Amino acid sequence: MRILITGARGMLGSDLSRIIGDEEGHQVVETDVTGLPESFRLDITQEGKVKDFIAGAEPEVVINAAGYTDVDGCEKNIELAFSANAEGVKNMALACQRSQAFLIHLSTDYIFDGNKGTPYCEDDSPNPLSIYGRSKLQGEIYLRQILDHYLLIRTQWLYGKKGKNFIETILNLARSREELRVVDDQWGSPTFTRDLSRAIKELIEKSASGIYHIVSEGYCSWFEFAQKILELSGNKVALTPINSTELSASGGCPAPRPPFSVLSTEKLRKDEGIVLPAWQDSLKEYLLNERQ
């Protein structure tokens, strides 16, 4: 199968390329805005170039892992956020429609407000709090308006070998500070991009379609996540819990975050028989084997 991956040099895209490309019978076409030869560069916000690129590459499947994921940056760069996360998806959907390619798009828990109190199912009503969440929701709307057949995957709290992530931030800060302050009133499921990529590959091979939530099993607060990172890495730095209001007041987090945006994976388990490892087990694997 010929599979085109946008954002292929990003944290998720690089794992998708590696894991799907290792499978016999799959041919991966990588594209990104940087890090590749000019002929393989693609900015998904440019409609004409997207149409021509996909038509020329002739993929059977397109995985859109591109987008503007700086949540706080989106608050200041609203036009860029909607251009990349909404109009870019529209361009991809139209191009796939013309080329009869199957589109897989990655979205986020930030389309929800986090006030439900229990894990979000695929058909729960969205209510984004931030520009990032609003732009990603608009991308979902375009996808569903244009295509009848697609795979929409929502995930959260990603970390992986390439790219900025919470684990590396905590470990870097622990080297230079005596105390770390981390919010304890935001809950989610830390998800290893390697595990997510394997699940996406399996869904492709099962010809799955529709909307699925894919995250690691279990959930925690950012504070508990930091605790486990420091524990497994043998770091003794002091860790103090704070609330989101304190963090916002210090200027550390201008975009509002959903307090409890845990995603339910019951549909994924029932429909496709796919269950990701527990977040603690994947964190241990990442720290032991994937950071080098």
DRENMISE-370070 format. One record per residue (C-alpha): residue number from 1; x, y, z; residue in one letter. Coordinates in Angstrom, 3 decimals. Example, Ala and Ser with C-alpha at 12.3 -4.5 7.8 and 13.67 -1.06 7.14 Angstrom:
<atoms>
(1,(12.300,-4.500,7.800),A)
(2,(13.670,-1.060,7.140),S)
</atoms>
This chain:
<atoms>
(1,(0.000,0.000,0.000),M)
(2,(1.268,3.480,-0.883),R)
(3,(0.875,5.768,2.150),I)
(4,(1.633,9.496,2.195),L)
(5,(2.433,11.112,5.561),I)
(6,(2.352,14.878,6.095),T)
(7,(4.347,16.290,8.992),G)
(8,(6.680,13.328,8.557),A)
(9,(9.591,15.025,10.332),R)
(10,(7.528,15.803,13.427),G)
(11,(7.285,13.784,16.625),M)
(12,(4.337,11.651,15.539),L)
(13,(5.100,11.731,11.820),G)
(14,(8.608,10.345,12.287),S)
(15,(7.293,7.356,14.255),D)
(16,(4.526,6.789,11.716),L)
(17,(7.095,6.763,8.913),S)
(18,(9.347,4.352,10.754),R)
(19,(6.684,1.920,11.914),I)
(20,(4.553,1.847,8.762),I)
(21,(7.628,1.904,6.521),G)
(22,(9.042,-1.148,8.290),D)
(23,(5.990,-3.174,7.291),E)
(24,(6.535,-5.282,4.182),E)
(25,(4.146,-4.284,1.438),G)
(26,(3.783,-0.633,2.485),H)
(27,(5.528,2.176,0.631),Q)
(28,(5.761,5.435,2.601),V)
(29,(5.962,8.852,0.951),V)
(30,(7.179,11.455,3.445),E)
(31,(6.434,15.154,3.210),T)
(32,(6.919,18.112,5.542),D)
(33,(7.596,21.849,5.337),V)
(34,(11.296,21.382,6.248),T)
(35,(13.895,18.655,6.649),G)
(36,(13.330,17.006,3.282),L)
(37,(14.496,17.634,-0.305),P)
(38,(12.566,20.420,-2.006),E)
(39,(10.506,18.038,-4.122),S)
(40,(9.112,16.410,-0.945),F)
(41,(8.248,19.607,0.897),R)
(42,(4.613,20.504,1.319),L)
(43,(2.801,23.282,3.169),D)
(44,(-0.747,22.033,3.705),I)
(45,(-2.073,25.615,3.858),T)
(46,(-1.396,26.029,0.112),Q)
(47,(-4.427,24.533,-1.609),E)
(48,(-3.038,24.305,-5.142),G)
(49,(0.224,22.704,-4.058),K)
(50,(-1.600,20.203,-1.869),V)
(51,(-3.833,19.177,-4.776),K)
(52,(-0.890,18.798,-7.164),D)
(53,(1.320,16.978,-4.662),F)
(54,(-1.276,14.360,-3.757),I)
(55,(-2.297,13.901,-7.375),A)
(56,(1.330,13.359,-8.338),G)
(57,(2.182,11.039,-5.436),A)
(58,(-0.866,8.823,-6.125),E)
(59,(-1.234,7.501,-2.553),P)
(60,(-3.937,5.077,-1.531),E)
(61,(-3.872,6.460,2.021),V)
(62,(-2.909,9.906,3.332),V)
(63,(-2.133,10.474,7.023),I)
(64,(-2.283,14.124,8.008),N)
(65,(0.056,14.544,10.983),A)
(66,(0.804,18.193,10.141),A)
(67,(-0.537,21.169,12.048),G)
(68,(0.212,24.022,14.428),Y)
(69,(0.363,22.400,17.876),T)
(70,(1.738,25.240,20.029),D)
(71,(-1.347,25.664,22.234),V)
(72,(-0.229,28.951,23.782),D)
(73,(1.195,30.202,20.490),G)
(74,(-2.226,29.736,18.893),C)
(75,(-3.686,32.346,21.258),E)
(76,(-1.332,34.948,19.757),K)
(77,(-1.319,33.646,16.189),N)
(78,(-4.992,33.044,15.485),I)
(79,(-4.722,33.321,11.707),E)
(80,(-1.855,30.825,11.594),L)
(81,(-3.733,28.418,13.874),A)
(82,(-6.824,28.328,11.661),F)
(83,(-4.760,28.280,8.477),S)
(84,(-2.811,25.175,9.540),A)
(85,(-5.362,23.335,11.684),N)
(86,(-8.554,24.106,9.767),A)
(87,(-7.913,25.350,6.221),E)
(88,(-5.029,22.893,5.880),G)
(89,(-7.372,20.006,6.669),V)
(90,(-9.877,21.371,4.170),K)
(91,(-7.160,21.401,1.508),N)
(92,(-6.144,17.849,2.338),M)
(93,(-9.738,16.605,2.248),A)
(94,(-10.462,18.234,-1.116),L)
(95,(-7.243,16.861,-2.605),A)
(96,(-7.985,13.345,-1.321),C)
(97,(-11.525,13.594,-2.677),Q)
(98,(-10.173,14.436,-6.142),R)
(99,(-7.521,11.710,-6.024),S)
(100,(-9.748,9.098,-4.359),Q)
(101,(-7.260,8.672,-1.527),A)
(102,(-8.380,7.663,1.964),F)
(103,(-7.612,10.410,4.507),L)
(104,(-6.599,9.783,8.105),I)
(105,(-6.562,12.958,10.195),H)
(106,(-5.213,13.531,13.714),L)
(107,(-7.183,15.676,16.129),S)
(108,(-7.154,16.389,19.860),T)
(109,(-8.903,16.246,23.229),D)
(110,(-8.799,20.071,23.248),Y)
(111,(-12.034,20.166,21.230),I)
(112,(-13.748,19.350,24.568),F)
(113,(-14.105,21.696,27.553),D)
(114,(-13.147,19.052,30.132),G)
(115,(-16.218,19.577,32.315),N)
(116,(-17.993,16.274,31.632),K)
(117,(-16.359,14.578,34.638),G)
(118,(-15.964,11.208,32.896),T)
(119,(-13.952,10.162,29.810),P)
(120,(-15.160,11.620,26.515),Y)
(121,(-16.690,9.317,23.899),C)
(122,(-16.430,9.878,20.164),E)
(123,(-19.945,11.311,19.849),D)
(124,(-19.815,13.719,22.806),D)
(125,(-20.509,17.355,21.963),S)
(126,(-17.397,19.518,21.531),P)
(127,(-16.919,22.845,23.284),N)
(128,(-13.304,24.034,22.884),P)
(129,(-11.887,26.555,25.344),L)
(130,(-8.851,27.722,23.369),S)
(131,(-7.936,28.957,19.895),I)
(132,(-6.037,25.718,19.377),Y)
(133,(-9.119,23.674,20.249),G)
(134,(-11.387,25.827,18.085),R)
(135,(-9.048,25.567,15.095),S)
(136,(-8.765,21.779,15.442),K)
(137,(-12.541,21.458,15.728),L)
(138,(-13.006,23.490,12.547),Q)
(139,(-10.608,21.097,10.824),G)
(140,(-12.791,18.176,11.933),E)
(141,(-15.875,19.960,10.603),I)
(142,(-14.286,20.482,7.183),Y)
(143,(-13.190,16.831,7.071),L)
(144,(-16.694,15.549,7.777),R)
(145,(-18.365,18.018,5.397),Q)
(146,(-16.151,17.122,2.430),I)
(147,(-15.569,13.383,2.808),L)
(148,(-18.000,10.543,3.346),D)
(149,(-15.229,8.039,4.073),H)
(150,(-12.340,8.960,6.388),Y)
(151,(-10.622,8.076,9.658),L)
(152,(-10.573,10.777,12.339),L)
(153,(-8.333,10.018,15.305),I)
(154,(-8.369,12.058,18.497),R)
(155,(-5.462,11.672,20.880),T)
(156,(-3.753,13.607,23.686),Q)
(157,(-0.613,14.332,25.734),W)
(158,(1.763,12.963,23.094),L)
(159,(5.447,12.303,23.681),Y)
(160,(8.053,10.669,21.479),G)
(161,(11.675,10.511,20.469),K)
(162,(11.668,13.517,18.142),K)
(163,(10.258,16.882,19.114),G)
(164,(9.509,18.814,22.279),K)
(165,(7.565,16.923,24.942),N)
(166,(6.656,17.110,28.634),F)
(167,(9.076,14.354,29.675),I)
(168,(12.117,16.102,28.244),E)
(169,(10.951,19.430,29.704),T)
(170,(10.723,17.925,33.203),I)
(171,(14.093,16.170,32.939),L)
(172,(15.823,19.288,31.607),N)
(173,(14.364,21.495,34.355),L)
(174,(15.322,18.944,37.004),A)
(175,(18.968,19.374,36.070),R)
(176,(18.982,23.082,36.851),S)
(177,(16.365,23.608,39.581),R)
(178,(15.913,22.485,43.168),E)
(179,(12.111,22.558,42.929),E)
(180,(9.592,22.011,40.141),L)
(181,(5.997,23.274,40.273),R)
(182,(3.495,21.295,38.190),V)
(183,(-0.288,21.596,37.856),V)
(184,(-2.355,18.912,39.560),D)
(185,(-5.832,19.853,38.306),D)
(186,(-5.554,18.858,34.626),Q)
(187,(-6.074,15.187,33.777),W)
(188,(-5.313,13.162,30.669),G)
(189,(-3.602,10.078,29.255),S)
(190,(0.102,10.424,28.370),P)
(191,(0.449,8.692,25.001),T)
(192,(3.642,7.404,23.388),F)
(193,(3.770,8.224,19.663),T)
(194,(5.221,4.785,18.985),R)
(195,(2.134,3.098,20.472),D)
(196,(-0.195,5.475,18.625),L)
(197,(1.609,4.805,15.341),S)
(198,(1.265,1.047,15.768),R)
(199,(-2.461,1.445,16.405),A)
(200,(-2.870,3.611,13.300),I)
(201,(-1.026,1.024,11.202),K)
(202,(-3.369,-1.664,12.517),E)
(203,(-6.442,0.442,11.717),L)
(204,(-5.168,0.963,8.160),I)
(205,(-4.752,-2.779,7.702),E)
(206,(-8.250,-3.366,9.115),K)
(207,(-9.685,-0.750,6.685),S)
(208,(-11.262,1.027,9.658),A)
(209,(-13.146,4.294,9.199),S)
(210,(-15.061,6.794,11.301),G)
(211,(-13.944,8.434,14.543),I)
(212,(-11.739,6.776,17.155),Y)
(213,(-10.074,7.941,20.348),H)
(214,(-6.585,6.471,20.725),I)
(215,(-4.663,7.032,23.967),V)
(216,(-2.701,4.955,26.448),S)
(217,(-4.618,3.026,29.082),E)
(218,(-5.237,4.891,32.323),G)
(219,(-4.930,8.578,33.107),Y)
(220,(-3.225,10.940,35.532),C)
(221,(-2.645,14.604,36.308),S)
(222,(0.363,16.471,34.962),W)
(223,(1.710,16.404,38.549),F)
(224,(1.378,12.611,38.760),E)
(225,(2.974,12.282,35.336),F)
(226,(5.931,14.397,36.501),A)
(227,(6.171,12.330,39.694),Q)
(228,(6.455,9.111,37.706),K)
(229,(9.013,10.639,35.295),I)
(230,(11.242,11.693,38.181),L)
(231,(10.770,8.388,40.004),E)
(232,(11.689,6.230,36.997),L)
(233,(14.644,8.439,36.095),S)
(234,(15.980,8.363,39.672),G)
(235,(15.764,12.126,40.075),N)
(236,(15.256,13.480,43.615),K)
(237,(14.290,17.075,42.790),V)
(238,(11.423,18.466,44.905),A)
(239,(8.041,18.529,43.192),L)
(240,(5.236,20.858,44.289),T)
(241,(1.637,20.709,43.049),P)
(242,(-0.053,23.931,41.914),I)
(243,(-3.393,24.692,40.278),N)
(244,(-4.037,26.071,36.811),S)
(245,(-4.994,29.495,38.168),T)
(246,(-1.570,29.866,39.768),E)
(247,(0.144,28.873,36.548),L)
(248,(-1.904,31.298,34.448),S)
(249,(-1.262,34.123,36.924),A)
(250,(2.475,33.579,36.525),S)
(251,(2.152,33.928,32.738),G)
(252,(3.233,30.333,32.190),G)
(253,(0.111,29.142,30.381),C)
(254,(-1.996,31.801,28.606),P)
(255,(-4.316,29.382,26.774),A)
(256,(-7.130,27.820,28.839),P)
(257,(-6.878,24.042,29.204),R)
(258,(-9.686,21.520,29.727),P)
(259,(-9.453,20.204,33.319),P)
(260,(-10.538,16.590,32.619),F)
(261,(-10.257,15.784,28.913),S)
(262,(-9.577,12.057,29.263),V)
(263,(-10.639,10.188,26.107),L)
(264,(-12.567,6.938,26.286),S)
(265,(-11.090,4.085,24.229),T)
(266,(-14.050,1.731,24.698),E)
(267,(-15.111,2.011,21.044),K)
(268,(-11.565,1.223,19.841),L)
(269,(-11.463,-1.843,22.071),R)
(270,(-14.918,-3.105,21.128),K)
(271,(-14.832,-2.381,17.386),D)
(272,(-11.219,-3.128,16.537),E)
(273,(-9.807,-5.072,19.480),G)
(274,(-7.008,-2.534,19.950),I)
(275,(-5.742,-1.627,23.437),V)
(276,(-2.643,0.498,24.002),L)
(277,(-0.303,-0.267,26.932),P)
(278,(-0.780,1.434,30.297),A)
(279,(0.776,4.897,30.299),W)
(280,(3.181,3.912,33.100),Q)
(281,(4.541,0.970,31.084),D)
(282,(5.052,3.047,27.941),S)
(283,(6.765,5.794,29.933),L)
(284,(9.183,3.234,31.343),K)
(285,(9.870,1.890,27.837),E)
(286,(10.497,5.399,26.511),Y)
(287,(12.905,6.298,29.317),L)
(288,(14.830,3.028,29.038),L)
(289,(15.025,2.461,25.306),N)
(290,(13.798,5.355,23.187),E)
(291,(15.627,8.466,24.382),R)
(292,(19.028,7.600,22.941),Q)
</atoms>
